[in-house]
Amino acid sequence: MNISMKPLKGLSLESVQRKIVSVSIDLADCEELNENSIEPTATLESLSDFGFDSLAVLQLVCEVEELYGISITNDQIADMSTLQDFAKHIVTLSERERNEVCSV
């Protein structure tokens, strides 16, 4: 998969959620999976319904880390139960980065 890194500044929750769903679809082992069949409120565990196993979830995290140039710890992953939680974490990192730049 060819992913270009995006800057974190100014990300919206909706755009990050859409990107995570898109990456999930690309990684899934399920032809029926599309943007209408997976909601941002889907739990990471429910992704198993679409052919995801624990390795695929880790691959999703790695793809998103690469996409946004971030690092997510195992503890942070454990605190994320939904795709929306995952997106909120990325947006929070975006807001922190923006605040750090503004305070310099």
C-alpha positions, 0 to 999 in steps of 0.5 A: 500500500502506498501511503503518503505521510500527512501533517497532523495540524488541523485534522478533523475527527471526521477526516481521520475517521474516514481515513481509518475506515478506508485503511481498514477496508484495504486491510480486511479480508472481506469482499463485502466490506465497504464504507457503508458497512463499517461505522467509526463506532465499530469496536476494534474487536468487531473487526473480526466480523470482517476478517480481522485478527489481532495481527490485522488490527496491529497492521491497521495501527502501523499503517495509520502511524505511518500515514500520520507520522505518529507513534502509538504505544500498546497501552494507548491501543489498549485504551482504544475500543472503537475506530472513533477512539483511534481517530480521537487519539490522532486528533488529540495529537494534532491539537497538541502539535498545533498548541506547541507550535503556537506557544513557540 
